[in-house]
Amino acid sequence: MILVLVLEHVYCTETPPYNQGARLTAYELVHEKFPATFALLRAKNVAAVVVGADRVAANGDTANKIGTYQIAVVAKHHGVPFYVAAPLTSIDLAIPSGDHIIIEERPDREMTPASLRRASTAGIPPSMSLPPR
């Protein structure tokens, strides 16, 4: 299925642990001349939510950075359409469903912000979650 969306404005949020919202998403949107605003989980009049995916299983289940699940739940609660946009390289037909996606775990030091204060508890926090479909 090919979906064409006309974007009037994009609000991108932060994505731990690598700050991809500011470092990658916002940069690429501005580079491609999309009107974009970096927002920390705040936006009004949202028409749709689009997230990326690190892995897509054969049945369509997806795994993406921590926080994707919460965004999907909030979108569903507010009746906002939720879409996943991912490159073909993220699709793995050998993985039957999200139950078989291996969730990455990253060192807790990667959760330390630039201020060098710990932003999470000690341990090995997962760096991906499985949002509902």
Buried (B, 14 or more C-beta within 10 A) or exposed (E): EEEEEEEEEBBBBBBBBBBBBBEBBBBEBBEEEBEBEBBEEEBEEEEEBBBBBBBBBEEEBBBBBBBBBEBBEBBBEEEBEBEBEBEEEBBBEEBEEBEBBEBEEBEBEBBBEEEEEEEBEEEEBBBBBBBEE
